[in-house]
Amino acid sequence: MFKAGKIALSDKAPKVECVIRNVSDRGACLEVSTPLGIQSRFNFICDGVCHPCRIAWIRDNKIGVVFTEAASEGKATAQKGTSALLMDGGPCLNHVSAGELACV
């Protein structure tokens, strides 16, 4: 059984529900109803933990993301000017290196 997660695009926008297909310490594969409107950088929330990430790839309704910073607990926030598809946005803590991953 897959877990549920959320995509935080900004402080004011409603969070986008997603299904976590797989997750590692470096990234995740998320399934959404549609990838339209999801920017290239956002905060992925799982079990109350915020994971700043960037999109590595999109195939149909699956999105492969790479975590770009260390995860933090608590409220997810995003930078201003992040409402359009494939625009920058999303903070949290310190930068850590991340690799690509595949969705199964």
Rosetta blueprint (number, residue, H / E / L):
1 M L
2 F L
3 K E
4 A E
5 G E
6 K E
7 I E
8 A E
9 L L
10 S L
11 D L
12 K L
13 A L
14 P L
15 K L
16 V E
17 E E
18 C E
19 V E
20 I E
21 R E
22 N E
23 V E
24 S L
25 D L
26 R L
27 G E
28 A E
29 C E
30 L E
31 E E
32 V L
33 S L
34 T L
35 P L
36 L L
37 G L
38 I L
39 Q L
40 S L
41 R E
42 F E
43 N E
44 F E
45 I E
46 C E
47 D L
48 G L
49 V E
50 C E
51 H E
52 P E
53 C E
54 R E
55 I E
56 A E
57 W E
58 I E
59 R E
60 D L
61 N L
62 K E
63 I E
64 G E
65 V E
66 V E
67 F E
68 T L
69 E E
70 A L
71 A L
72 S E
73 E E
74 G L
75 K L
76 A L
77 T L
78 A L
79 Q L
80 K L
81 G L
82 T L
83 S L
84 A L
85 L L
86 L L
87 M L
88 D L
89 G L
90 G L
91 P L
92 C L
93 L L
94 N L
95 H E
96 V L
97 S L
98 A L
99 G L
100 E L
101 L L
102 A L
103 C L
104 V L
